[in-house]
Amino acid sequence: MRFYFDYQDLAGTILDDDGEELPGITAARDAAMRYLAEAIRDHSPSGLTDKLSVSVRTKESLIMIVSATIEVVAAPSHSQSSHLS
């Protein structure tokens, strides 16, 4: 079965036009988790909080969304508030 993995962050969405042939939904979920981990590793945050997601779909319908929120929080001893500014 062919699955498509669309990437989204605060800057916008990148649609997967090629897709990937995988044996089933479990393999597609695992692939989405890997793609999300790569996106987190390569991500250049535009702020202190950002949400990244990978939508898994077939040509016909959305199957699942795998997402992560990245938040930068200062240690309490380094700031009066919990968020960096």
VOLUM-933040 format. One record per residue (C-alpha): residue number from 1; residue in three letters; x, y, z. Coordinates in steps of 0.05 Angstrom, whole numbers. Layout:
k|r|c1|c2|c3
NUM|ALA|X|Y|Z;
...
***
This chain:
k|r|c1|c2|c3
1|MET|0|0|0;
2|ARG|26|70|-17;
3|PHE|28|120|41;
4|TYR|43|194|37;
5|PHE|77|233|92;
6|ASP|61|308|95;
7|TYR|103|351|141;
8|GLN|76|411|178;
9|ASP|104|464|225;
10|LEU|88|536|241;
11|ALA|119|557|174;
12|GLY|71|515|133;
13|THR|60|447|102;
14|ILE|103|406|55;
15|LEU|62|355|16;
16|ASP|92|288|-3;
17|ASP|78|277|-77;
18|ASP|116|212|-83;
19|GLY|95|170|-23;
20|GLU|126|105|0;
21|GLU|104|33|-11;
22|LEU|96|-1|57;
23|PRO|64|-66|79;
24|GLY|12|-34|125;
25|ILE|-10|17|176;
26|THR|40|-6|229;
27|ALA|98|4|181;
28|ALA|69|72|161;
29|ARG|64|93|235;
30|ASP|136|72|247;
31|ALA|159|111|185;
32|ALA|120|173|208;
33|MET|154|168|277;
34|ARG|223|165|243;
35|TYR|207|224|198;
36|LEU|183|264|257;
37|ALA|246|248|297;
38|GLU|288|271|237;
39|ALA|247|335|232;
40|ILE|258|349|306;
41|ARG|333|337|299;
42|ASP|338|382|237;
43|HIS|288|435|260;
44|SER|308|508|269;
45|PRO|257|535|317;
46|SER|226|603|301;
47|GLY|205|614|373;
48|LEU|204|583|442;
49|THR|147|535|426;
50|ASP|135|499|361;
51|LYS|92|441|339;
52|LEU|115|393|285;
53|SER|72|340|254;
54|VAL|72|286|201;
55|SER|5|268|170;
56|VAL|0|199|141;
57|ARG|-49|189|84;
58|THR|-66|148|24;
59|LYS|-90|179|-40;
60|GLU|-161|169|-13;
61|SER|-158|191|59;
62|LEU|-120|214|121;
63|ILE|-97|155|164;
64|MET|-63|188|224;
65|ILE|-24|248|249;
66|VAL|40|240|290;
67|SER|60|304|325;
68|ALA|108|334|376;
69|THR|111|400|412;
70|ILE|180|431|424;
71|GLU|183|479|482;
72|VAL|244|516|508;
73|VAL|239|528|583;
74|ALA|292|562|627;
75|ALA|312|529|691;
76|PRO|279|565|750;
77|SER|347|587|778;
78|HIS|363|624|713;
79|SER|299|664|705;
80|GLN|241|692|744;
81|SER|192|663|694;
82|SER|192|592|667;
83|HIS|198|613|594;
84|LEU|258|645|561;
85|SER|246|713|531;
***
